[in-house]
Amino acid sequence: MNKPLIDTAPFERYCELPKLRFSRYVKQDLKPLEGLKRAFMFFGEEPVFSYTAVETFQADHYLQQLETFESVLSDFTNDPRVQLLYAKKIHSAMMRTKLLIAVQRGDDKRTSHYSRELFGNPSQSEADLRAEFDRMLSAAETFHVHTRPVNSALMQQMIDRVLAHYDMQNSWRIKVSHESNRFSLRHGKLMQRGNIVIPASLAISKARAARLLTHEIEVHALRTHNGRMNELGILGVGGANYLKTDEGLALYFQQQLSAPRIFAPGFWNTWALTLTSEYGFTDVFQTLFEAKKSLARRMQKDVTDSQIKDEVWQLCLRIYRGITHPGNGGNGFYKEHIYRTGMMDVERAIETHGQELLPFLFAGNVAIEDIETIESLQQTGRIPELVSKRIVREVMEMHS
């Protein structure tokens, strides 16, 4: 951090709060999942998920600390703009805490309610998305199945170069994991160096590599880095509701790498979530399986039913996070639509306000609705320069 903070006192008070391990608490217990999967696949038994990690969360104590912080917020700063940013952050943390209380109690309806309060509703209906799938199926023969020459070692070199381009080497370190099968960013402790995790088994196309680099490094990592270099501490850890804007920006810039795609990304997560509003686990799973199977056949992809089922199972785990009895229709985890909905929000904002909006959106981890506040506080950040495609090409040429 290079500059004195505008929000030193409230930020220090915020940093004293225990870390809310929200993502960990809403993930299903790992150990029973394989058995639940077999029982569902072979005998049609709908799963009942458990969440033992959240049982240790002292929700009442955490809520009390948030309420205390809220009551004395004006003692830490007399700037109403800073007060507003922290008041929203506290409210969001309260909503997350209430959601976790619902998970502790196995109250799926309230879990769904609070996740909807936190992440909002999808911008598209289930009928809209089903119609989009029909169009996708009609156009399937034009889709290209890429080869996968980029492995973990090549990806590490690419990430090194992107980090160097943005002077982010001191903000992020790269780790190759033999346990994880997902490429991910893991923020360190408050204001500390984070990790970029590459699966050791990584095998992706050059186009996918460029999209990942832009999505994860040129947007997510850069926004966090910018926030930590700025004069508002909260921009480094994330203001209220910043995730939807963060994912929306990542998809928006990812889309800029090539000619406009007929179908925007984020489709499957959003459609899967909208299906939960009416159907239970079995019907959601079967709908997604039949759809992915039909699309794979049209694309002439060499993929088995078992592989498709594995893919759909993983997708269902995401849309049913925090849900104990997914067999009951009407319940789901609403975070999964924010990728596509966030991109639509970003597109509308840029269409309304122009590209001049981007430096303020990249001041740190901030939501679109807080841009006026960030602008009035004169906080800006470096925006993506879309170097990923060039870097992928250069690294691959070195190894050809």
N, C-alpha and C positions, 0 to 999 in steps of 0.2 A: 504494500500500500504506500503510495508516494505522497498523498495529500492529507492534511488534517481533516477529520470528519466533521460534517455539519451536525450529525446525529450522534455524537460521541456518547452522551449520557444514556439515551434510550437504547442505543445499540449495546452498550455494556450491560445494561439491565436485561436486555433480550438474551444476550449470550449466557447469562446466569441460569436461564431456564434449562431444565433437563432436555436432552435431545428427544424429540418425538419421532419414534421409529415407525412412522405410519405405514410405509410400504412393506416393511417386514411384518407388521402386525396383521395386515389384511391378506397376506399370502397364506394359502392352505398349508397345513402341516405336510412336509415332504414325505415322511416315512410311510404313511398309509396310502399315498397316491397310487403306487403301482398296483396294490391290491384292489383299490377302488376301480382303477382302470380296467383290470382283468375282469372283475365282476360285472362291469357295465358292458364291455365288449363281447363277452362270451355268454352272459346270462341275462343281460338287460336290466341289471339292478342299478337303479339310479343312485349316484353317490351321495353320501352325507359327509360334508367336509368339516374338519376340525381346525381350531386356531389356538393351540396351547400357548404360543408365544405371547399373545395379547393378555393372557390371564395374569401375567406379572405386572401389567401396566396399571399404575395407581391413578386411575382416571380422576377420581374426586380430588385428590391432592393436586393433580396437574391443573384441573379447572380452577381450583382455588388460587393457585399461583397466577394464572392468566387474569382472573378477576381482580386480584390485587394490583397487578401491573397496569391493568386498564384504569383502575381507580386513581392511580398516582401518575398517570402518563403526563399530565400537564406539569408535574413537578420536574420532569426531566427535560422538557423543551417548551418554549413559549411560541415556537413557530407552528402555526396551524397546519401548514402543509406537511411538515414532518409528523405532527400528531396524527393527521389523517392516514398517512402511510402505515403507521404503527397500529392505529386503531383497527384498520382493515386486516392487518396481519394477525392481530390478536383474535379478531372475530373468526377468521379462517381457521386458526388453531383450535378455537372452541368447537367449531363445526366438526373438525377432524376428531377431536376428543369425544364428542357425542356419538359420532359414527362408531368409534372403537368401543364405546360402552354398549352400543347395540350389538356389535360383534361378540363381545363378552357374554351377552345375554342370549345370543342366538336369535335375535329379533331381526329377521330378514327384511321385513317391511320398513323398519326404521333405518336399517343399514342402507337400503336402497334410497330412502327419502333423503338421508343426509349426504349420500354420494351425489344425488341430483342437485341438492343445495350447493354443494361444493363445485361441481363441474358443469352444471347446467344441462339442458336438453340438447340432443343432436339437432343440427340444422335441417336434416332430411328425415322424412318419415320412412317407415319400413316399406310402404308401397313404392315410394320413390326409388329406394335402393334395390328393391326386387326388379323394378323396371330397368334400372341401370345394369343389373346383372344380365337381364335378357339381351340388352344391347351389347354387353361385353361378350356374351356367348356368340352372338351373330358375327362379331368382329374377331373371334378367337384365332381364325386361320391366319390373320395378319400379324399376330404376336410372334416375336422372335425369342427362341429359347437359346440363351447365351451359354458359352463354355465358361468354365470356372478356373482360370489360371492363377488367381491371386490367393496366395496362402498367407499364413500368419507372419512369416518372415518378411515378405514383400510389403504387407500391410504396415508393419512396424516402420519400415523405411519411409513409406508414404506419409505416415502420421508425423514422423520426425520432421519431415520437410514442411508440412503444413504448420506445425507448431513453431518452427523456426521462422517461417514467413511472417507470422503474427507476433513474434517475440513472446511466446507463451511457454517456453521450456521450463521456466521456474514455477509455473502454475500447475503443470500437469506432468505426470510420469506415465510411462507405458508399461503394462504388465501383461505377459502371456499366461493364460490360465488353462490348466488341464481339467479343471472342474466345471467351468462355465461353458455353455455352448452359445452364449449371447454376447455380441459386441456391446459394450456399455461404458458409460461414464459413471464413476463413483466419486462423489464429492468427499473430500477429506473433512476433518473436523473444521469448525468455523474458521474461515480465513486461512486454512492450511491447504497444502498441495493435494490435488485430487489424482485419481488413477483412471487411466484409459485402459480398459480390459479387452484384450483380443483373445478369442478362443484359440487354443493351439490347433484345433481341427478346422480352422477357417478355410473355406474353399468357395470363392465367389467370383463373379464376372468383373471385368474392368469397369463396366458401367455401374455395377452395384458398389464397387469400391469407391468410385468417385462420388456417388450419392451418399454413401456412409460418411466419407470424409467431410463433405459439405454439411450434412445434417448434424453430425455429432461434434465435429471440430470447428468448422467455420461458423456455426451458429451456437450450439449449446455451450461448448467450451469457451468460445470467444465472448459470449454474453457474460458468463461467470467471471472471466478474466477482467473484462472491462469494468464490471461492477466492483471488483476488488481494488481496482486502480482509481476508482472515483471517490467522491467526497461524501457519499452516503453509504454507510456500512450495510444497510438493509439491501442494497442493490447486489451485494456479493452473495448473500444467502437466499435472497428471493423475497419479493413483496407478496402480498396476498394475490392468489389466483393467477400467478405469473405463468403457470405450467401450460395453460391452453395457448397463450401467446407464444411461449417458447417453442412448443411443438408446431404451431402454425407457421412460425418463421422458418423453422427447419424444413418443413415440407415446401414452403413457398420458394426458398432459395434452392432446394434440391431440384425443383421443377425448372429452374432457370438454366440447368446444365445442358439441356437439349431442346429440340423442337417441342412445342406443347403436346402433352400426351392427351389422347382421347379420353382416358379415364384417370381422374386424379387419384393419388395414393390415399391410403387410409380407409379404403372401401370395406374390407372384410371385418375389421374391428367395429366399425360403425354399424354395418348391417347385423353382425352378430348381436350387438347390444340391443338394437331396436327389436330384434326377435324375442328377447327376454320379456318385453312388456306384455306379450300375449301368450308365449309358449313356455313350457317347462324344459328341463335339461334335455330329455330324450328327443323331443321334437326340434329343438334348436340344433342339437348335434346332427340329427338326420338331415335337416334342411341344408346345413352347411356342407355336410359330407357329399350329398347328392350334387350340390352346386359345384363344389371343387372337382368332383369326379367328372362331371359333364364338361367342365372347362378344360381339364387336363386331356380328355379324349379329343376334343376339338383342336387343341393345340398339338396333339400327337406327342405329348410328354411321356417319357418312359418312367412311369410312377405306378406303384401298386396301391391297391385299396388299403392295405395296412399302413403304408406311408401317409396316405391322405387322412386316415383315421387318427394317426398320431398327431398330425398337424392340426386337425380340428379339435382334438382333445386339449392341446396346449392353448388354442384360442379360447376354448370354453373355460379353462382355468382362469384366464385373464378377465373375462366378462362376468365371472361369478366370484371374484375375490371378495372376501368378507361375508359371503353367503353360505349359510350352513346347509339349507335344504333347497338346492337348485331345482329339484323336481317340481316345486311349486311355481307356477307361472307368475309373472308380474314383478319379479325381483332381479336386479342386476347391479353391477358396479359401473357407475356412469363415467368413470375416467376414460374408458376406451374410445369414446367418440371425439375426444378433444383434439386429436391429430387433424382429422379432416375439418371439423368445425372451426378449429383454431386457424387453419389455413384460409378458410372462407372469411373469417373475421379480418385476417391480415390483408387479404385481397381487397376487401371493402374499404378498410382504413386507408390503404395506399391509393385506391381509386378516388377517395374523397379528399385526402390531404396531400397526396403526392409523395415522391421519394424523399422529400425533406423530413418526413416522419421518421425515417430509418435510424439516423444517428441517435435519436431519443429512445427508440425501442432497443437500441444496442448500448444504452448507458449501463445496462446490467440486467438482472433478472426482474423485469417489470412487466406488468400487464398493460394492454392497450388502454384500458380505462383510466390508468394513472398517468398518461402521457402529459396532460396539461400540467400536472404537479411537477413532473420531472423536468419539463421544459422551463417552468417558472424558477426551478432551482438550478437551471443552467447545467444540467448533467447530460453529456453526450458520450458516444463511444465509437470506436472504429467499426465499420460495417464490413460484411463479407466481400471479398474481391474475387471469389469463385476461382481459386487457383487449383482446386482439387483435380479437375480433369487434366490439366497440363501436367501436374505432378505424377498422376497415375501413368500417363503416357511416357514421361521421362524415365520413371523407375522401370517400367516394363521394357523400354528400349535398352536400358543398361543390362538387362538380364536376358535379352533375346539372343 
